[in-house]
């Protein structure tokens, strides 16, 4: 690593080749075989972090503890990413998907939930409804939605935030908003 820090490309390649299998083993040992799909991503994260932080390595100190600190930090980052990604996933053990028909969590409730969402969106004030439709349903960027509506990016963000809070409240309490279609120029069809 000392030679790699001074610009020796061959030494740097040798360091990377020597540590990659050890990093992989360390990650597998700490994460277990269940997370083997993410192992290569984590190894690459460690190697990239090492590349970025190589100037911070102090040659007077041992290399392995410095490397293991990088591995530990990348493992923590990977765990946070995994937690965010799976926070809203529900494990289902027995789904019969052989028929090819979509399976809802509760077949009777699925149409009602969609209808309740449509009613709640239609009950939103004009600007909030327009922000939700453009940003969340049509997935336009903030700039595209601002150009389409004539609203500023900041106003769109505020309208979307307020709309999402109102929708959460409406759907959480399961109360039905009165069906109301506004006469404003932004009234749109969500069907």
Beta strands, then each sheet from edge to edge (+ up, - down):
end
